[in-house]
Amino acid sequence: MKANPRILLTNDDGVDAPGLAVLLDIARDLSDDVWVVAPTNNQSGTGHRMTFGYEIEIEARGERIFCLDGTPADCVVAGITHVLKDKRPDIVLSGVNRGQNLGDIMHCSGTAAGAREGALHGAIGIALSQAMDYDHGRDEIDWGPAAELGAETVRSILDVAGARDTYFNVNFPICAPSEVNGIRLVPHQRFAHSPFELYPSDNPGKHFVTILNTPKPLDAGADFHILHEDKAITVTPLMLQQTDMEFVQRHQGRLPFTGPARA
């Protein structure tokens, strides 16, 4: 790990979210060169959406703390190319998200997008989420595992992080910090089908897009099972290069040409 790295923080729960305060403590345990650019309001589920064609306003909220009326990806762009343009960050940390980001769900995660956008700019991108039990309501969450073990987890990742074509998705389990069963490098769960569905609201004609049930079966070696059943911190390395190279190599030259016939 580089001595005193420059660290940019963002999240998708908003600049006033308690998880961002947890992330600040984590980052300040790693460096004294820590900056925040986070959304003004909650941007959960926005994925990697960029705000194109609309003006964005950046507001200073404190020393080295800024917010803007955009998405997590917007925030990272603003942080790297505007706020810190004279000395870009070495690391982008996104989170700590309120609730787990597991399996295919991460494709719509604004938290994951913050880390991904950081990696696209050449930084080491790490998304962090604290798991919670949604059956007990959204107000009941114990930040203890992320707060107490977050800095150690990030250090462990930085010690092995190599190619900048990789970013990382981290989840902390629901348990006391003393009960956490280590850190595991795991693949993300590929569900049998998308977990999202349309759910009717109590208001006639209105609906929610939500997750009612987790698609089964689950892989015992993937993030979903390891986090919830083994109570381990899950770390999933993800690639920016999404091309299925095996497919390209296997079928190169085999696609039929359907253009106009040559004379």
C-alpha positions in Angstrom: 0.0 0.0 0.0 1.3 3.4 -1.0 2.2 5.7 2.0 -0.5 8.3 2.6 -2.5 7.7 -0.6 -5.0 10.3 -1.9 -8.5 8.9 -1.3 -11.8 10.0 -2.9 -15.0 8.9 -1.2 -18.5 8.7 -2.6 -21.7 6.8 -2.0 -25.3 6.3 -3.2 -27.2 7.0 0.0 -26.3 10.7 0.0 -23.8 13.0 1.6 -25.6 13.0 5.0 -25.9 9.2 5.2 -24.4 7.5 8.3 -22.6 5.0 6.2 -20.5 7.8 4.6 -19.5 8.9 8.1 -18.3 5.3 8.7 -16.4 5.4 5.5 -14.7 8.6 6.5 -13.4 7.0 9.6 -12.2 4.0 7.6 -10.4 6.3 5.1 -8.8 8.5 7.7 -7.3 5.4 9.3 -5.5 4.8 5.9 -4.5 8.4 5.0 -4.8 12.1 6.0 -5.4 13.0 2.3 -9.2 12.2 2.2 -11.8 13.9 0.1 -15.6 13.5 -0.3 -17.8 14.1 -3.3 -21.2 12.5 -2.7 -24.7 12.9 -4.0 -26.9 15.6 -2.3 -29.8 13.1 -2.1 -30.3 9.3 -2.1 -29.3 7.8 -5.4 -29.7 4.1 -4.5 -30.3 1.8 -7.5 -29.1 4.3 -10.1 -26.4 2.0 -11.3 -23.8 3.7 -13.5 -26.2 6.4 -14.8 -24.6 9.6 -15.8 -26.4 13.0 -15.8 -26.2 14.1 -19.4 -27.8 17.2 -20.8 -28.5 18.8 -17.4 -26.5 21.2 -15.3 -25.0 19.9 -12.1 -24.2 22.1 -9.1 -21.3 21.4 -6.8 -21.7 22.5 -3.2 -19.0 22.7 -0.5 -20.3 21.1 2.7 -17.1 21.3 4.8 -13.4 21.0 4.6 -12.7 18.6 1.7 -16.3 17.6 1.6 -18.5 18.4 -1.5 -21.9 17.2 -2.7 -23.7 17.5 -6.0 -27.1 16.9 -7.4 -26.2 13.9 -9.4 -25.4 10.2 -9.2 -22.4 8.4 -7.6 -20.8 8.1 -11.1 -21.3 11.8 -11.6 -19.6 12.4 -8.2 -16.6 10.4 -9.1 -16.2 12.2 -12.4 -16.5 15.6 -10.6 -14.1 14.5 -7.9 -11.4 13.2 -10.3 -11.7 15.7 -13.2 -12.6 18.9 -11.3 -12.1 18.9 -7.5 -8.9 16.8 -7.6 -7.8 17.5 -11.2 -4.3 18.7 -10.1 -3.6 15.5 -8.2 -5.9 12.6 -8.9 -6.8 10.1 -6.3 -5.0 6.8 -5.9 -8.1 5.1 -4.4 -11.8 5.6 -4.7 -13.9 4.1 -1.9 -17.7 4.0 -2.3 -20.1 3.4 0.5 -20.5 2.2 3.2 -23.8 1.2 1.7 -26.9 0.7 3.8 -27.6 -3.0 3.0 -25.8 -5.7 1.1 -24.9 -5.5 -2.6 -24.7 -9.2 -3.6 -24.9 -11.3 -6.8 -26.6 -9.8 -9.8 -28.0 -7.0 -7.7 -24.7 -5.2 -8.0 -25.5 -4.4 -11.7 -27.9 -1.7 -10.5 -25.9 -0.6 -7.5 -24.8 3.0 -7.4 -22.3 2.0 -4.7 -20.6 -0.4 -7.1 -20.8 2.2 -9.9 -18.8 4.7 -7.8 -16.0 2.2 -7.4 -16.2 1.2 -11.1 -16.0 4.8 -12.3 -13.0 5.3 -10.1 -11.3 2.3 -11.7 -12.2 3.5 -15.2 -10.2 6.7 -14.3 -7.2 4.6 -13.2 -7.7 4.6 -9.4 -8.2 1.4 -7.3 -12.0 1.3 -6.8 -13.5 -0.5 -3.8 -17.3 -0.6 -3.0 -18.2 -1.4 0.6 -21.6 -2.4 1.9 -22.9 -3.3 5.4 -25.4 -6.1 5.3 -28.7 -5.7 7.2 -31.9 -7.8 7.8 -34.6 -6.2 5.7 -37.3 -8.2 7.6 -36.7 -6.0 10.6 -37.1 -2.7 8.9 -34.7 -0.3 7.2 -33.9 1.6 10.4 -32.2 -1.3 12.2 -28.6 -1.7 11.0 -25.4 -2.4 13.0 -22.5 -0.6 11.4 -20.0 -2.4 13.8 -18.4 -4.9 11.3 -17.8 -2.2 8.7 -16.7 0.4 11.2 -14.3 -1.9 13.1 -13.0 -4.1 10.2 -13.3 -1.8 7.3 -9.8 -0.3 7.4 -8.2 -3.7 7.8 -10.2 -5.0 4.9 -9.2 -2.2 2.6 -5.6 -2.6 3.5 -5.8 -6.3 2.7 -7.2 -5.5 -0.8 -4.6 -2.8 -1.5 -1.8 -5.3 -0.6 -2.9 -7.6 -3.4 -4.5 -5.2 -5.9 -2.6 -5.2 -9.1 -4.0 -4.5 -12.6 -6.2 -1.3 -12.7 -8.7 -3.2 -14.9 -10.1 -4.7 -11.7 -12.4 -3.1 -9.0 -13.7 -4.7 -5.8 -17.1 -5.3 -4.2 -17.0 -5.8 -0.4 -19.8 -6.9 1.9 -19.7 -7.0 5.7 -21.9 -9.6 7.4 -24.7 -9.2 10.0 -23.1 -10.1 13.3 -20.8 -8.7 16.0 -17.4 -7.8 14.7 -15.9 -10.4 17.0 -18.0 -13.1 15.2 -16.9 -12.2 11.7 -15.3 -15.3 10.1 -12.5 -13.8 8.2 -12.2 -12.3 4.7 -13.0 -14.4 1.7 -12.3 -13.8 -2.0 -15.5 -15.1 -3.8 -17.4 -14.8 -7.1 -20.7 -13.0 -7.1 -23.9 -15.1 -7.2 -25.4 -15.5 -10.6 -29.1 -15.9 -10.0 -31.2 -18.3 -12.1 -33.2 -15.2 -13.2 -33.3 -11.5 -12.3 -34.4 -11.0 -8.7 -36.5 -7.9 -9.6 -40.2 -7.8 -10.1 -43.1 -5.4 -10.2 -45.1 -5.3 -6.9 -48.5 -3.6 -6.5 -48.7 -0.7 -4.1 -51.6 0.0 -1.7 -52.5 2.9 -4.0 -54.6 1.7 -6.9 -52.8 1.5 -10.2 -49.4 2.1 -8.6 -46.5 -0.3 -8.3 -43.0 -0.7 -7.0 -40.0 -2.4 -8.6 -38.6 -4.6 -5.8 -37.0 -7.9 -4.7 -39.6 -10.1 -3.1 -37.7 -13.4 -3.0 -34.1 -14.4 -3.6 -33.9 -16.7 -6.7 -32.8 -20.2 -5.8 -30.6 -22.3 -5.9 -27.6 -20.5 -4.4 -24.0 -21.4 -4.9 -22.3 -22.4 -1.6 -19.1 -20.8 -2.9 -20.6 -17.4 -4.0 -20.9 -14.1 -2.1 -24.6 -14.5 -1.1 -24.1 -17.8 0.8 -20.6 -16.9 2.2 -21.9 -13.6 3.7 -25.1 -14.8 5.2 -24.3 -18.4 6.2 -20.5 -18.3 6.9 -20.6 -14.7 8.4 -17.4 -13.8 6.5 -16.5 -10.5 4.8 -16.9 -11.1 1.1 -14.5 -9.5 -1.5 -15.4 -9.9 -5.2 -12.9 -8.8 -7.8 -14.7 -7.5 -10.9 -13.4 -6.7 -14.4 -13.9 -3.5 -16.4 -13.2 -5.5 -19.5 -16.6 -7.3 -19.9 -16.0 -9.0 -23.3 -16.5 -12.8 -23.4 -13.1 -13.4 -25.0 -13.6 -17.2 -25.1 -16.8 -16.6 -27.2 -14.9 -14.2 -29.5 -12.1 -16.7 -30.0 -14.4 -19.6 -30.5 -16.7 -18.0 -33.0 -14.4 -15.5 -34.8 -15.2 -15.6 -38.5 -18.3 -17.7 -38.1 -20.9 -15.0 -38.1 -22.7 -14.9 -41.5 -22.4 -11.9 -43.6 -25.9 -10.6 -44.5 -25.0 -7.4 -46.4 -25.7 -6.8 -50.1 -24.3 -9.3 -52.5 -21.3 -8.1 -54.4 -21.5 -7.9 -58.2 
